[in-house]
């Protein structure tokens, strides 16, 4: 069912306060600011379809369909899964209302992306609290996140710091606020969303960056790759990614951040796979990889939101990548060019394949992929230079010098 994107803000005496809009089928319910009333209203739609007694769902197998506007997820095999999915729609609607209100208040530029995928959500992961021995399960993300906040509020300090007690995590922080903020990494909680494209963000700053990146006033240019930005902060953050400050001790690869180095070591230099699928024999290196794999065992599929397109996938990112490649006009032009022979391609991986087969390119060191930078003519070509900080170069020169001394007869 198609619908036009509504702007959930009040424009009169209560200007710029979020207006929550129910998008269940042809429902016209709206409420100003009151999240609790809004979530209770949406839950009533679930109760109209699913048999619920004292908070417990009837477990008899039965097919259910999500009636949220522009949601393409086809069928649910039980009421509990439908409830979790629809309540995530409701929470998503609340975050979109916050985003629209912030954009109006701060007079931020509009999002120029398509609104056809604004209600495509990825709500497959179980909402289970892994704080110490808690293990409570939820079907409402709002209840889950408030439950986690309660853990953070009630937990006592461990000496002069607060320790994360999530299963397998040993992080510590100086303040209660920081530990609660950190817990969002485990729960996947987002705090704001774009009302146009539906994008979810972990902070208001990232949402503002999302809008500024699309601004036509992007006149600040990166000297390394010619990419343009609307604010100095965006440019500065981008430029940091060009300078590698962290070096792998097991190979010659360098990275702009410790997190990049940590991921490199995990996937290139370790064989440990501590996360095992409960439904098959496969094991994985990270919880993210395991959660992505589990969807293979799920019968639910997403449909491309483009009318007339029959593309399906179990993964939201695959749907979005397909939509960008096949249905957005700006993606149709061939923007990736070979710096040797001039051949052009629409996708980076196609150019990579060309460079390997035609020009016999190989990945340097332990690099997992080739990197392309935008040139003055708007085309993306192979980045042939790697920037490293002066401090890192000095450290490497010392290592090389010591190695030469050791090898002298």
KEPADO-872162 format. One record per residue (C-alpha): residue in three letters; x, y, z. Coordinates in steps of 0.001 Angstrom, whole numbers, plus 524288, in hexadecimal, padded with zeros to 5 digits. Layout:
// residues N
<r "ALA" <X Y Z>>
...
END
This chain:
// residues 409
<r "UNK" <80000 80000 80000>>
<r "UNK" <80631 80CBE 7FBBB>>
<r "UNK" <8056F 81955 80347>>
<r "UNK" <80C26 8266F 80330>>
<r "UNK" <8159C 829F6 80DF2>>
<r "UNK" <80F78 832A4 81844>>
<r "UNK" <81713 83CDD 81FE5>>
<r "UNK" <81421 83A07 82E40>>
<r "UNK" <815D3 847B0 833C5>>
<r "UNK" <80C07 85167 83930>>
<r "UNK" <80C9A 85E79 83217>>
<r "UNK" <80436 8679B 83A40>>
<r "UNK" <804C9 86B08 848A9>>
<r "UNK" <80B6C 85E17 84BBA>>
<r "UNK" <814ED 85F86 84080>>
<r "UNK" <82014 855C0 83EFD>>
<r "UNK" <81B24 84BD0 848CF>>
<r "UNK" <81AC6 83DC3 843DF>>
<r "UNK" <80DCC 838A0 83F08>>
<r "UNK" <80CED 829CA 83F53>>
<r "UNK" <80588 82424 833BC>>
<r "UNK" <80031 81641 83350>>
<r "UNK" <8026A 8104E 825D8>>
<r "UNK" <7FB0D 803A0 8280F>>
<r "UNK" <7F2D8 8012B 81BEB>>
<r "UNK" <7E929 80C7F 81AA3>>
<r "UNK" <7EA00 810DA 828F8>>
<r "UNK" <7EA06 81FB1 82AD8>>
<r "UNK" <7EDD8 8201C 83949>>
<r "UNK" <7F77D 82AB1 83D49>>
<r "UNK" <7FC52 82F75 84A6E>>
<r "UNK" <80561 83A89 84E33>>
<r "UNK" <811D3 836A3 85590>>
<r "UNK" <80B4F 82C00 85DDE>>
<r "UNK" <81364 81FF9 85A81>>
<r "UNK" <80CB7 8172E 86481>>
<r "UNK" <7FF13 819D7 85F22>>
<r "UNK" <80402 817D2 8514F>>
<r "UNK" <80A38 80AA1 85463>>
<r "UNK" <7FDF3 80623 85B99>>
<r "UNK" <7F5D7 809E2 84FC2>>
<r "UNK" <7FE78 80218 84669>>
<r "UNK" <7FDFF 7F662 84F91>>
<r "UNK" <7EF2C 7F67F 84E4E>>
<r "UNK" <7F0C4 7F3CE 83FBE>>
<r "UNK" <7F8AD 7E7C2 8434C>>
<r "UNK" <7EE41 7E34B 84CF2>>
<r "UNK" <7E42B 7E44A 84213>>
<r "UNK" <7EBAF 7D9C7 83A93>>
<r "UNK" <7F27D 7D184 844D0>>
<r "UNK" <7ECA7 7C9FE 85032>>
<r "UNK" <7F37E 7CEF1 85C83>>
<r "UNK" <7F03E 7CAB5 86A6B>>
<r "UNK" <7F6D4 7D15D 87611>>
<r "UNK" <8021F 7D584 86D80>>
<r "UNK" <8041B 7C7D3 867DA>>
<r "UNK" <80267 7C52D 85964>>
<r "UNK" <7FAB9 7B9CB 853F7>>
<r "UNK" <8058F 7B117 84E9A>>
<r "UNK" <7FCFD 7A9F2 844C5>>
<r "UNK" <8036C 7AB5E 83757>>
<r "UNK" <7FC55 7B4EB 82E97>>
<r "UNK" <80034 7BE5B 823DB>>
<r "UNK" <7FFD5 7CCFD 826A3>>
<r "UNK" <802A2 7D87F 81DB6>>
<r "UNK" <80814 7E5C2 8219B>>
<r "UNK" <7FEB8 7F090 81D58>>
<r "UNK" <80801 7FBDA 82019>>
<r "UNK" <80865 804B2 8143B>>
<r "UNK" <81376 8021F 80AA3>>
<r "UNK" <81875 7F662 81255>>
<r "UNK" <81BAE 7EB7B 808CE>>
<r "UNK" <81E25 7E08A 8128E>>
<r "UNK" <814F0 7D602 80E19>>
<r "UNK" <81072 7CC38 81865>>
<r "UNK" <812B4 7C91F 826D3>>
<r "UNK" <8108E 7BB6A 82BD3>>
<r "UNK" <80CB4 7BF21 839BF>>
<r "UNK" <806F3 7CA74 84155>>
<r "UNK" <81314 7CD0D 84984>>
<r "UNK" <81B7D 7CFDA 83D92>>
<r "UNK" <810EC 7D89F 837DE>>
<r "UNK" <80FE1 7E036 844B0>>
<r "UNK" <81E91 7E273 84585>>
<r "UNK" <81EEF 7E6ED 83762>>
<r "UNK" <8135E 7F043 83880>>
<r "UNK" <8181A 7F609 8455E>>
<r "UNK" <82509 7F8F4 83EB8>>
<r "UNK" <81D44 80023 83437>>
<r "UNK" <816EA 807FB 83F29>>
<r "UNK" <823EF 80B3B 84588>>
<r "UNK" <82971 80EA3 8381F>>
<r "UNK" <81DF2 817E6 835ED>>
<r "UNK" <82111 81E85 842DC>>
<r "UNK" <82F59 8205E 83EE7>>
<r "UNK" <82B4A 825BB 83197>>
<r "UNK" <8229B 82F9E 83875>>
<r "UNK" <82E3A 833E6 840BB>>
<r "UNK" <83657 83543 83473>>
<r "UNK" <82C2C 83D7E 82D7E>>
<r "UNK" <82AC4 8464C 83964>>
<r "UNK" <83978 84825 83A7B>>
<r "UNK" <83AC9 84B3E 82C03>>
<r "UNK" <83032 8558F 82D4E>>
<r "UNK" <835B1 85B55 839E1>>
<r "UNK" <843BD 85C33 83527>>
<r "UNK" <83FCB 85FA3 82727>>
<r "UNK" <847E7 85481 821BE>>
<r "UNK" <84850 8515F 81331>>
<r "UNK" <83E8A 84725 80E5D>>
<r "UNK" <841F7 8390D 80B79>>
<r "UNK" <8424D 83710 7FCBB>>
<r "UNK" <841FA 8282E 7FCE1>>
<r "UNK" <8364B 8203F 7F85B>>
<r "UNK" <82B45 81E2A 80229>>
<r "UNK" <82722 81114 7FC51>>
<r "UNK" <82F36 8096B 80637>>
<r "UNK" <82C36 81221 811FC>>
<r "UNK" <8246D 80772 818E6>>
<r "UNK" <82D61 7FC03 815EB>>
<r "UNK" <832A1 7F7AF 8231E>>
<r "UNK" <83BE9 7ED2A 827CF>>
<r "UNK" <835C3 7E7C6 8343B>>
<r "UNK" <839CB 7D983 833B0>>
<r "UNK" <842CB 7D90C 83F7F>>
<r "UNK" <83D3F 7D446 84C59>>
<r "UNK" <83B90 7DE91 856F2>>
<r "UNK" <84265 7D76F 86208>>
<r "UNK" <84942 7DDEF 86D7B>>
<r "UNK" <856C5 7D7FB 86FAB>>
<r "UNK" <85A23 7E077 87B82>>
<r "UNK" <8602F 7D6E7 88535>>
<r "UNK" <855FA 7CC2E 88767>>
<r "UNK" <849E6 7D3ED 88354>>
<r "UNK" <845DD 7CD7E 87655>>
<r "UNK" <83899 7D458 875C7>>
<r "UNK" <83244 7D447 8684E>>
<r "UNK" <82A0C 7DF12 86239>>
<r "UNK" <82197 7E11B 85647>>
<r "UNK" <821C3 7EFFF 8576D>>
<r "UNK" <82EBB 7F6F1 854AE>>
<r "UNK" <82A79 8027C 85D0D>>
<r "UNK" <82877 7F989 868DD>>
<r "UNK" <8357A 7F2E2 8661A>>
<r "UNK" <83D04 7FFB3 865A5>>
<r "UNK" <8366E 80506 871F4>>
<r "UNK" <8399C 7F835 878C4>>
<r "UNK" <847FA 7F9ED 87524>>
<r "UNK" <847BD 807F9 87A1E>>
<r "UNK" <842D3 802C5 88722>>
<r "UNK" <84E9B 7F9BC 88800>>
<r "UNK" <8576A 80574 885C2>>
<r "UNK" <85048 80DC3 88FD0>>
<r "UNK" <85027 8034C 89A52>>
<r "UNK" <85DC9 7FDC2 8988F>>
<r "UNK" <867BC 801B9 8A2D1>>
<r "UNK" <87537 806DC 89F9F>>
<r "UNK" <880AF 7FD6D 89F3B>>
<r "UNK" <88A83 805AA 8A6B4>>
<r "UNK" <88C03 81262 89F33>>
<r "UNK" <885C9 80D42 892AD>>
<r "UNK" <87997 806BE 88D57>>
<r "UNK" <87B4F 7F95E 8870D>>
<r "UNK" <8731B 7F415 87BEC>>
<r "UNK" <86D27 7E74E 88086>>
<r "UNK" <8684F 7E2F3 87325>>
<r "UNK" <86C3F 7D4F2 8704C>>
<r "UNK" <87A20 7D497 86AE5>>
<r "UNK" <87CCC 7E33E 86C64>>
<r "UNK" <88726 7E8C3 87590>>
<r "UNK" <885F3 7F74A 8725A>>
<r "UNK" <886C7 8013D 87D70>>
<r "UNK" <88316 80F9A 87DD5>>
<r "UNK" <884B3 81AF8 88734>>
<r "UNK" <87676 81F2D 88733>>
<r "UNK" <86919 818DA 887AF>>
<r "UNK" <8650E 82063 87B84>>
<r "UNK" <8704D 81A93 873AB>>
<r "UNK" <86D05 80CA2 8779E>>
<r "UNK" <85ED2 80E90 87391>>
<r "UNK" <86347 81464 866B5>>
<r "UNK" <86C89 808E3 864B7>>
<r "UNK" <86184 7FF07 866B9>>
<r "UNK" <85B57 803AD 85A07>>
<r "UNK" <86648 7FC73 85319>>
<r "UNK" <8610A 7EFB8 858BC>>
<r "UNK" <8528F 7F28A 85710>>
<r "UNK" <8537D 7F92D 849CC>>
<r "UNK" <84B62 8048D 84EDC>>
<r "UNK" <84A05 81066 845F9>>
<r "UNK" <84598 81DA3 84AF7>>
<r "UNK" <840A1 824A3 83EC3>>
<r "UNK" <83C7D 821B8 830C4>>
<r "UNK" <83AD2 828C0 823CF>>
<r "UNK" <82C84 82AB9 82075>>
<r "UNK" <82F66 82A97 811DE>>
<r "UNK" <837F6 81EA9 80F85>>
<r "UNK" <835BE 817AA 81C84>>
<r "UNK" <8442A 8171D 82006>>
<r "UNK" <84704 81469 82E6C>>
<r "UNK" <851EE 81B1A 835FD>>
<r "UNK" <858B3 818BA 842FD>>
<r "UNK" <85A2D 8274E 845F1>>
<r "UNK" <8546B 83468 8420E>>
<r "UNK" <861A4 8384D 83C81>>
<r "UNK" <8619A 82CF2 832F4>>
<r "UNK" <853D9 8308B 82EA4>>
<r "UNK" <857FD 83E9C 82C25>>
<r "UNK" <863CC 839A0 82495>>
<r "UNK" <85A9E 8312D 81C6E>>
<r "UNK" <8532C 83D57 81815>>
<r "UNK" <85F11 84618 81667>>
<r "UNK" <865C8 83C27 80DAB>>
<r "UNK" <85ACB 83DCC 803DB>>
<r "UNK" <85B00 84CA6 8041A>>
<r "UNK" <85D55 853BD 7F73C>>
<r "UNK" <865EC 85D44 7FEE7>>
<r "UNK" <870B6 85307 8001F>>
<r "UNK" <87C18 85BD2 7FC12>>
<r "UNK" <88705 85711 8051A>>
<r "UNK" <88FE2 84DDD 7FD7A>>
<r "UNK" <898CA 84311 8027F>>
<r "UNK" <8A670 844E8 7FCDB>>
<r "UNK" <8A8C3 8363E 7FCAA>>
<r "UNK" <89CDC 8315D 7F524>>
<r "UNK" <8957C 83DB3 7F0BD>>
<r "UNK" <88922 839BD 7F7F9>>
<r "UNK" <88130 8458B 7FC4F>>
<r "UNK" <87AC8 84853 80972>>
<r "UNK" <87126 85227 80EE0>>
<r "UNK" <877C7 8546C 81C0B>>
<r "UNK" <885C2 85536 82112>>
<r "UNK" <882F1 84A96 82B09>>
<r "UNK" <87E96 84101 82082>>
<r "UNK" <88AB0 84437 8188E>>
<r "UNK" <8939B 842C0 8245C>>
<r "UNK" <88DBE 835A5 82829>>
<r "UNK" <88EED 830F9 81A1F>>
<r "UNK" <89D2B 83530 818F1>>
<r "UNK" <8A0C3 82D35 824F3>>
<r "UNK" <89D16 82125 81D2C>>
<r "UNK" <8A7F5 82407 8137B>>
<r "UNK" <8B2CE 823B0 81DC2>>
<r "UNK" <8B681 81677 82361>>
<r "UNK" <8BB0B 81702 8318C>>
<r "UNK" <8BA2A 808B3 83596>>
<r "UNK" <8C2F0 7FDD7 83071>>
<r "UNK" <8C0C8 7EF31 830DD>>
<r "UNK" <8CBFD 7E836 837D2>>
<r "UNK" <8C9ED 7DBF6 82F9E>>
<r "UNK" <8CA72 7E205 821FC>>
<r "UNK" <8CD40 7EF01 81B4C>>
<r "UNK" <8BF3E 7F3F6 81B4A>>
<r "UNK" <8BC08 8010A 821AE>>
<r "UNK" <8AECE 806C4 82556>>
<r "UNK" <8A8E5 81402 828B8>>
<r "UNK" <8A2DB 80F20 83570>>
<r "UNK" <8A505 804D0 84008>>
<r "UNK" <897AF 7FEFB 83CE8>>
<r "UNK" <89BD6 7FCAB 82ED8>>
<r "UNK" <8A839 7F604 83393>>
<r "UNK" <8A07A 7ED9F 83D20>>
<r "UNK" <89738 7E92B 83268>>
<r "UNK" <8A2B8 7E648 82960>>
<r "UNK" <8A94D 7DDA4 83398>>
<r "UNK" <89C8A 7D693 83665>>
<r "UNK" <89A06 7D2F7 8283A>>
<r "UNK" <8A7F7 7D1B9 82306>>
<r "UNK" <8B054 7CC6F 82E00>>
<r "UNK" <8A7A3 7C45B 83700>>
<r "UNK" <8A0BF 7B76F 8351E>>
<r "UNK" <897BF 7B830 840EC>>
<r "UNK" <8892D 7B723 83E19>>
<r "UNK" <8826C 7B7B7 84B63>>
<r "UNK" <874A1 7BA54 84641>>
<r "UNK" <86DC4 7ADDA 841FB>>
<r "UNK" <860A6 7ACF8 83B3F>>
<r "UNK" <856C4 7A566 84357>>
<r "UNK" <8501F 7A087 836F1>>
<r "UNK" <85BF0 79B20 82FA2>>
<r "UNK" <86A65 79805 83178>>
<r "UNK" <86FE9 7A4F8 82C84>>
<r "UNK" <877E3 7ADF2 83560>>
<r "UNK" <87AE7 7BC6F 833F2>>
<r "UNK" <884E0 7C665 8386D>>
<r "UNK" <87B31 7D0B4 83CE4>>
<r "UNK" <86D66 7D1BB 8422C>>
<r "UNK" <869E4 7DA35 8366F>>
<r "UNK" <86E08 7CF78 82CFC>>
<r "UNK" <86627 7C570 834A4>>
<r "UNK" <859DB 7CDDE 834BE>>
<r "UNK" <85AFA 7D011 8261F>>
<r "UNK" <85CAE 7C17C 823D0>>
<r "UNK" <850D6 7BDD7 82C22>>
<r "UNK" <8480D 7C4C6 82265>>
<r "UNK" <84B47 7B9FC 818A8>>
<r "UNK" <8434B 7B0CB 82135>>
<r "UNK" <837CE 7BA59 8216A>>
<r "UNK" <82C8E 7B902 817D1>>
<r "UNK" <8296A 7C790 817E4>>
<r "UNK" <82D78 7CF82 80BFE>>
<r "UNK" <82D5F 7DDEE 8086A>>
<r "UNK" <8280A 7E2E8 7FB84>>
<r "UNK" <82D9B 7EE09 7F37C>>
<r "UNK" <824DD 7F9FC 7F602>>
<r "UNK" <82518 7FDC7 7E796>>
<r "UNK" <817EC 7FAEC 7E17B>>
<r "UNK" <818E9 7F00F 7D772>>
<r "UNK" <8261C 7EAF5 7DC40>>
<r "UNK" <82625 7DCF2 7E149>>
<r "UNK" <833AD 7DD2E 7E791>>
<r "UNK" <833E7 7D715 7F52D>>
<r "UNK" <83E24 7D51D 7FFB2>>
<r "UNK" <83F0A 7D178 80DFE>>
<r "UNK" <8484F 7DCD6 8105F>>
<r "UNK" <84445 7EB1C 81134>>
<r "UNK" <85199 7EFAD 80C6D>>
<r "UNK" <8503A 7E730 80046>>
<r "UNK" <84303 7ED5A 7FD69>>
<r "UNK" <848A9 7FB0D 7FECE>>
<r "UNK" <85489 7F7BC 7F672>>
<r "UNK" <84BB4 7F1F4 7EBFD>>
<r "UNK" <842EC 7FDE9 7EC35>>
<r "UNK" <84E6E 80732 7EAEC>>
<r "UNK" <8543F 7FF6B 7DFBF>>
<r "UNK" <847FC 7FC94 7D7EB>>
<r "UNK" <83E4C 80768 7DAC9>>
<r "UNK" <8453F 8141A 7DE1D>>
<r "UNK" <84869 81BE7 7D201>>
<r "UNK" <854DC 821AB 7D76D>>
<r "UNK" <85A6E 81406 7D915>>
<r "UNK" <85867 81087 7CADC>>
<r "UNK" <8643E 817FB 7C5BD>>
<r "UNK" <87172 81123 7C546>>
<r "UNK" <8796B 8189A 7CF6E>>
<r "UNK" <884D0 80F2F 7D17A>>
<r "UNK" <88FD7 810E0 7C786>>
<r "UNK" <89C4A 80930 7C529>>
<r "UNK" <8A7FF 8124B 7C69E>>
<r "UNK" <8AF98 80A39 7BCA2>>
<r "UNK" <8A687 807D0 7B114>>
<r "UNK" <89ABF 81063 7B427>>
<r "UNK" <8907A 8058E 7B4BD>>
<r "UNK" <884C5 809AC 7BCE1>>
<r "UNK" <87BE6 80207 7C5FE>>
<r "UNK" <86FEB 8048F 7CE5F>>
<r "UNK" <87519 7FD41 7DA47>>
<r "UNK" <88217 7FD3A 7E15A>>
<r "UNK" <882E9 7EE62 7E1BC>>
<r "UNK" <881A6 7EE00 7D2D8>>
<r "UNK" <88D64 7F703 7D187>>
<r "UNK" <894D0 7EEAF 7DB69>>
<r "UNK" <8920B 7E295 7D33B>>
<r "UNK" <896B0 7E9DF 7C70F>>
<r "UNK" <8A374 7EE1F 7CD87>>
<r "UNK" <8A651 7E046 7D21A>>
<r "UNK" <8A328 7D954 7C558>>
<r "UNK" <8A747 7E36B 7BB34>>
<r "UNK" <8B2B7 7EA0F 7C1F1>>
<r "UNK" <8B69E 7DF1F 7CB78>>
<r "UNK" <8B550 7E770 7D7C7>>
<r "UNK" <8B704 7E113 7E51C>>
<r "UNK" <8B34B 7E5B3 7F2B5>>
<r "UNK" <8BEF0 7EBC7 7F9CD>>
<r "UNK" <8C28E 7E55A 806B0>>
<r "UNK" <8B697 7E0FA 80E50>>
<r "UNK" <8AD6D 7EAF4 80830>>
<r "UNK" <89FE5 7E4FE 806B3>>
<r "UNK" <89B74 7ED81 7FB3E>>
<r "UNK" <89FAC 7F82B 7F1F0>>
<r "UNK" <89BF4 8062B 7F563>>
<r "UNK" <896B9 81028 7EBAD>>
<r "UNK" <8971A 81EFA 7ED1D>>
<r "UNK" <88EF6 82930 7E600>>
<r "UNK" <896A7 83199 7DC71>>
<r "UNK" <89413 83F73 7D787>>
<r "UNK" <88B95 83A55 7CC59>>
<r "UNK" <882A6 83328 7D5E3>>
<r "UNK" <887B6 825B8 7D218>>
<r "UNK" <88CC9 81BF1 7DC0A>>
<r "UNK" <89A57 8166D 7D950>>
<r "UNK" <8A3CB 80DA2 7E09A>>
<r "UNK" <8AA30 8141D 7EC54>>
<r "UNK" <8B8B7 81178 7EA86>>
<r "UNK" <8BDC5 81901 7F666>>
<r "UNK" <8BCA1 81552 804CA>>
<r "UNK" <8BE67 82027 80ED6>>
<r "UNK" <8C4E0 81CEB 81BCB>>
<r "UNK" <8C7A8 825BF 8275B>>
<r "UNK" <8D595 82A91 8298D>>
<r "UNK" <8D5F5 823BC 836CC>>
<r "UNK" <8D25A 816BA 830A0>>
<r "UNK" <8DCD1 8184A 8261D>>
<r "UNK" <8E722 81B12 8308C>>
<r "UNK" <8E31A 80ECA 837F7>>
<r "UNK" <8E3B5 806A9 82B90>>
<r "UNK" <8F12E 80C09 8280E>>
<r "UNK" <8F608 8083C 8359F>>
<r "UNK" <8F0A3 7FA7F 833E3>>
<r "UNK" <8F6FB 7F92B 8267F>>
<r "UNK" <90406 7FE47 82BCD>>
<r "UNK" <903D4 7F48E 83700>>
<r "UNK" <9008A 7E997 82D90>>
<r "UNK" <90C42 7ED0B 82500>>
<r "UNK" <91549 7ED1A 830D5>>
<r "UNK" <91086 7DFA9 83503>>
<r "UNK" <91342 7DA2B 82770>>
<r "UNK" <9214A 7DF4F 826A9>>
<r "UNK" <92B9F 7D46C 826C2>>
END
